[in-house]
Amino acid sequence: RGAEREYVLEAINSTYVSSVGPHVDRFERMLEEATGATRAVACVNGTAALEMCLILVGVGAGDLVLTQAISFVATANAVAHLGAEPVFLDCAPDNLGLSPAAVSAFLQVHCEHTAGGCRHKATGRRVAACVPMHTFGFPCQILELVEICESWGIPLVEDAAEAMGSFYRGQHCGTFGRVAALSFNGNKVITTGGGGAILTNDAALGERAKHWTTTSKVPHKWLYMHDHIGWNFRMPNINAALGCAQLEMLPSFLMEKRRRAAAYAQLFSTSEWKFMQEPEGSLSNYWLCAAMTRNREERDAFLAASNEAGIMTRPVWEPLNSLPMFKNCLHDSLTSVKYIADRLVNLPSGCLAT
Ligand SMILES: *Cc1c(COP(=O)(O)O)cnc(C)c1O
């Protein structure tokens, strides 16, 4: 609907379709403008961006990473790819994000401060990061999580993959922790085909993120010199061109998504089901609309009837602790996670041309 065709053709005509080009720089500057982050680094996808965030804060083999049991599987995969292990904690029922109370309780009961940082007492493993996720675009209780993590000396990494355009107390999601990941996959609020970005307010960390995601090559006119083990996580220029156009459309996408959410809220106001709305003090992008049914039977009946009628609805992701590859990971009682997993349904949330 916007300048997508124009900018992608511009990229093709310039011959810069691959790993460098002016649209990548332009997209990164536009992301900084839109989020208020000091530095944005475009990446090949959101999962790679999240993995790099964890690497940047020093997560490595044998470490534990605190995260929420309700998330897309990529959150836990990024942790596992580094040889670290996710610890699945409970979510807050109002915002579906990582519960500060659950993090606090886990740390107080099971962990201790040591010279080498925060350690899990029973296993002696280091708690190397905490990764809350802004579920469906609803900002989590990020300020409380920042405070807890600071007091325990644990780096906070935001999985803001679903939160482009979401704000907490006027500040864009993904700018509260040390570093954050965004996603621009086709199903997200804005898309680059496939893509993601790292956000940080630490200029030096941002510089390192750019360097490591682009093979750690030392700038030189002709020499091929690399000064660190690097990754090829950069976003191709042709995708960034698409991203520039999509980011220009963001305000209209947000308006439309919020209009749709308001219509759902009106519809559900007379229902026994609770339509999920942005928590106090926050602005949600309403990426994926959600409602809480009264019980699992009601949920299943609704999913069957709506899908039968050709309307795509779905339950929330299977809690990550129940997936075969994560079933032996540490977790807490997950009381709210179980409640949410039994009842929540996602409703059609697409943007249509008006
Ligand atoms: C989409 C998503 C990702 C991964 O992003 P990709 O660009 O698909 O790799 C990570 N975490 C969450 C919560 C997501 O929704």
The ligand as an SDF file (V2000), in Angstrom:
LIG
                    3D

 15 15  0  0  0  0  0  0  0  0999 V2000
    8.4190  -13.9550   15.6870 C   0  0  0  0  0  0  0  0  0  0  0  0
    9.0660  -14.1640   16.9740 C   0  0  0  0  0  0  0  0  0  0  0  0
   10.4430  -14.4360   17.0910 C   0  0  0  0  0  0  0  0  0  0  0  0
   11.3380  -14.7690   15.9590 C   0  0  0  0  0  0  0  0  0  0  0  0
   11.3270  -13.9530   14.8840 O   0  0  0  0  0  0  0  0  0  0  0  0
   11.6750  -14.5140   13.4260 P   0  0  0  0  0  0  0  0  0  0  0  0
   11.8930  -13.2560   12.6630 O   0  0  0  0  0  0  0  0  0  0  0  0
   10.4890  -15.2940   12.9640 O   0  0  0  0  0  0  0  0  0  0  0  0
   12.9060  -15.3400   13.5270 O   0  0  0  0  0  0  0  0  0  0  0  0
   10.9960  -14.5090   18.3600 C   0  0  0  0  0  0  0  0  0  0  0  0
   10.2540  -14.3700   19.4580 N   0  0  0  0  0  0  0  0  0  0  0  0
    8.9270  -14.1420   19.3910 C   0  0  0  0  0  0  0  0  0  0  0  0
    8.1770  -13.9770   20.6460 C   0  0  0  0  0  0  0  0  0  0  0  0
    8.2850  -14.0450   18.1500 C   0  0  0  0  0  0  0  0  0  0  0  0
    6.9650  -13.8470   18.1110 O   0  0  0  0  0  0  0  0  0  0  0  0
  1  2  1  0
  2  3  1  0
  2 14  2  0
  3  4  1  0
  3 10  2  0
  4  5  1  0
  5  6  1  0
  6  7  2  0
  6  8  1  0
  6  9  1  0
 10 11  1  0
 11 12  2  0
 12 13  1  0
 12 14  1  0
 14 15  1  0
M  END
$$$$
